[in-house]
Amino acid sequence: MRSLVYAYRDRKQRKRDFRRLWITRLNSACQKHNLSYSRFVRLLTLAQIKLNRKQLADMALNQPQSFATLINKVQNPWNSQNI
């Protein structure tokens, strides 16, 4: 009985842990470009870019050039070309 309770609890906890990890990775990647995580998320919303945190964290980790292009686009929406 106890193992079922732990399994149920930890399935929920794992989702929280991964979200925290993605946010930490994004914050670190944004800091390299002199941008805070909260400002970055706000700029994404204003630019109507709908990528989730998992996709963004993966992009920041595995494709830093693409992530830099994305940051440039959201910071300067009128000067950048479409991605």
C-alpha atoms as one frame of an Amber mdcrd trajectory, in Angstrom:
protein
   0.000   0.000   0.000   2.784   2.386   0.926   4.623   1.793  -2.355   1.500
   2.769  -4.297   1.324   6.048  -2.378   5.004   6.746  -3.064   4.630   5.867
  -6.739   1.657   8.209  -7.129   3.433  11.018  -5.272   6.676  10.628  -7.185
   4.993  10.677 -10.596   3.785  14.163  -9.714   7.141  15.115  -8.214   9.042
  14.061 -11.354   7.035  16.519 -13.457   7.934  19.329 -11.035  11.589  18.327
 -11.003  11.889  18.368 -14.782  10.138  21.737 -15.054  12.568  23.130 -12.457
  15.507  21.688 -14.428  14.304  23.233 -17.696  13.814  26.624 -16.075  17.298
  26.460 -14.528  18.851  25.599 -17.893  16.959  28.402 -19.606  17.943  30.906
 -16.946  21.585  29.946 -17.342  21.415  30.238 -21.135  19.621  33.586 -20.931
  22.165  34.966 -18.456  24.880  34.365 -21.061  23.001  36.840 -23.275  22.423
  39.374 -20.455  18.745  38.533 -20.188  16.766  37.229 -17.248  14.533  34.181
 -17.546  11.371  36.076 -16.652  12.074  38.798 -19.210  12.831  36.156 -21.840
   9.523  34.392 -21.241   7.703  37.734 -21.401   9.401  38.607 -24.694   8.471
  35.193 -26.105   4.856  35.845 -25.216   4.920  39.282 -26.842   6.535  37.839
 -29.979   3.853  35.115 -30.028   6.432  32.326 -30.087   4.840  29.215 -28.665
   7.631  26.889 -27.607   7.421  25.091 -24.298  10.153  25.067 -21.683  11.285
  21.561 -22.604  11.840  22.549 -26.236  13.555  25.797 -25.283  15.883  24.093
 -22.789  16.787  21.459 -25.362  17.504  24.167 -27.920  19.656  26.101 -25.451
  21.644  23.001 -24.575  22.066  21.325 -27.975  21.733  24.218 -30.442  23.220
  27.347 -28.851  23.425  29.210 -32.184  19.703  28.737 -32.798  18.957  29.799
 -29.241  21.056  32.949 -29.719  19.097  33.681 -32.901  15.851  33.225 -30.994
  16.984  35.606 -28.264  18.011  38.139 -30.890  14.605  37.835 -32.543  12.629
  38.406 -29.360  14.850  41.287 -28.233  14.782  43.052 -31.610  11.556  41.986
 -33.309  11.728  44.701 -35.994  15.396  44.219 -36.919  15.404  40.405 -37.227
  14.187  38.316 -40.053  11.778  35.444 -39.528  13.259  32.272 -38.132
